[in-house]
């Protein structure tokens, strides 16, 4: 677990949504099983440099990449870093703070980008977690 307090805030938000009377039992929110409030599925697409703007600066997104592809890098232009980004990799990234991109690859690739939306936490009145601190693991 990268950020225990963020996980707890996400879990509490999902629980509040399930318990909210305005949420119909047939609504997907009543069965949402993730601490993340959203997921984007990116299939066979290059991703230009960008930052994700609907989260908080200290919240992690999780990127899961799968497929049969090669020659793929996750670029972090602001840091001057290029990381090998092969199949079956999971990367935690502060996507609101760090510009990131996937400029190319060869083959078939899908990325599941899991994220939290600040407005969802605010709607159910769950306090947002703060920056991750190493003492959370003590």
Order of alpha helices (4+ residues) and beta strands (2+ residues): alpha-beta-beta-beta-beta-beta-beta-beta-beta-alpha
